[in-house]
Amino acid sequence: MLIVVAVAAALACAGVGGGLYEFSVIDPFWPRRPDLVQPARGGISRKRFWIAIHVAFEVVLIAALVTTWPQPSVRTCLLAALASHGVMRLWSAFDFIPKAQAFERAPPGTVSEAAARAWTARSRLRLPLDLLTCGALLWALVLAARTS
């Protein structure tokens, strides 16, 4: 049980780290150089990281919920993590991902720098949800460690 919660917390932290990497390394530069996020033009493929990390995290989070269900305090933290992650994923699915895919597929010279900068600025608003998810999981890990 403790190991599953620890893995879920580690994956949540990896997601925060990936977001911070994007904010600090990729986002300051790609609005002027869209080819940096266009895999067809030699740019990075962000989905390689994000699909893998989200699928792994979601599977392990569900496993953590199943294994800790009898422990109300741990369960509450995990449900809070699930809720904040769910909000972020729904927001991403209907807003950020379609726009990111449009930027990635846009022909050379057609990406508006202003639109790209607006996307990167709004993308940072997802960080509080990721931090809430991560914090809830770290607290769940503390509570799970105390009871084991």
C-alpha positions in Angstrom: 0.0 0.0 0.0 2.7 2.5 1.0 4.7 1.8 -2.2 1.7 2.4 -4.4 1.1 5.8 -2.8 4.8 6.6 -3.0 4.8 5.8 -6.7 1.7 7.9 -7.3 3.4 10.8 -5.4 6.6 10.4 -7.4 4.6 10.5 -10.7 2.7 13.6 -9.5 6.1 15.3 -8.7 7.4 14.2 -12.2 4.4 15.9 -13.7 5.1 19.1 -11.9 8.7 18.9 -12.9 7.6 18.4 -16.6 5.4 21.4 -16.3 8.2 23.5 -14.8 10.5 22.4 -17.5 8.1 23.4 -20.2 7.4 26.8 -18.5 11.1 27.6 -18.0 12.9 26.0 -21.0 10.5 25.6 -23.9 7.7 28.2 -23.5 10.0 31.3 -23.4 11.3 30.4 -26.9 8.8 28.5 -29.0 6.4 31.3 -29.7 9.1 32.9 -31.8 10.3 29.6 -33.2 7.2 27.3 -33.5 9.4 24.6 -35.1 10.8 23.9 -31.6 7.4 22.2 -30.8 6.8 20.8 -34.2 8.0 17.2 -34.3 7.5 17.0 -38.1 10.1 19.8 -38.4 12.6 18.4 -35.9 11.1 19.8 -32.8 10.3 18.1 -29.5 7.3 15.8 -29.1 5.7 16.9 -25.9 3.2 14.1 -26.1 5.9 11.5 -25.6 6.3 12.6 -22.1 2.8 13.8 -21.2 0.9 10.8 -22.5 3.3 8.4 -20.7 3.3 10.3 -17.4 -0.5 10.9 -17.3 -1.4 7.3 -18.1 1.1 6.0 -15.5 0.0 8.5 -12.9 -3.7 7.8 -13.4 -3.3 4.0 -13.3 -1.2 4.2 -10.1 -3.5 6.8 -8.5 -6.5 4.5 -9.0 -4.5 1.6 -7.6 -3.6 3.7 -4.6 -7.2 4.5 -4.1 -8.2 0.9 -4.2 -5.4 -0.2 -1.8 -6.0 2.5 0.7 -9.8 2.8 0.6 -10.2 1.5 4.2 -8.1 4.4 5.5 -10.3 7.5 5.4 -7.6 10.1 5.8 -5.4 8.7 3.1 -8.5 8.1 0.9 -9.6 11.8 1.3 -6.2 13.1 0.2 -6.2 10.7 -2.8 -9.7 11.8 -3.8 -8.6 15.5 -3.6 -5.6 14.6 -5.8 -7.9 12.8 -8.2 -10.3 15.8 -8.3 -7.7 18.4 -9.0 -6.0 16.2 -11.6 -9.3 15.5 -13.2 -10.1 19.2 -13.5 -6.7 19.9 -15.0 -7.1 17.0 -17.5 -10.5 18.1 -18.6 -9.4 21.7 -19.0 -6.4 20.5 -21.0 -8.4 18.1 -23.1 -10.9 20.7 -24.2 -8.7 23.8 -24.4 -4.9 23.3 -24.2 -4.3 20.1 -26.1 -6.3 21.0 -29.2 -4.5 24.3 -29.4 -1.1 22.7 -28.8 -1.8 20.2 -31.6 -2.8 23.1 -33.9 0.5 24.8 -33.2 2.4 21.6 -33.7 0.8 21.0 -37.1 0.8 24.6 -38.4 2.6 25.2 -41.6 5.8 27.3 -41.4 5.1 31.0 -40.9 1.5 30.7 -40.0 1.7 30.6 -36.2 0.9 33.9 -34.6 3.4 34.8 -31.9 0.7 36.6 -29.9 -1.5 33.5 -30.0 1.4 31.3 -28.9 2.3 33.7 -26.1 -1.3 33.8 -24.9 -1.3 30.0 -24.9 1.9 29.8 -22.9 0.6 32.4 -20.4 -2.7 30.5 -19.9 -0.9 27.2 -19.7 0.8 28.4 -16.5 -2.6 28.6 -14.8 -2.6 24.8 -14.8 0.4 24.8 -12.4 -1.7 25.4 -9.2 -3.9 22.4 -10.0 -0.7 20.3 -10.5 0.7 21.6 -7.3 -2.6 20.8 -5.4 -2.5 17.2 -6.9 1.1 16.8 -5.9 0.6 18.2 -2.4 -2.4 16.0 -1.8 -0.4 13.0 -2.8 2.5 13.9 -0.6 0.2 14.4 2.3 -1.4 11.0 1.5 2.1 9.5 1.6 2.8 11.0 5.0 -0.5 9.7 6.3 0.0 6.2 4.8 3.5 6.0 6.3 2.1 6.9 9.7 -0.4 4.0 9.6 1.8 1.3 8.2 
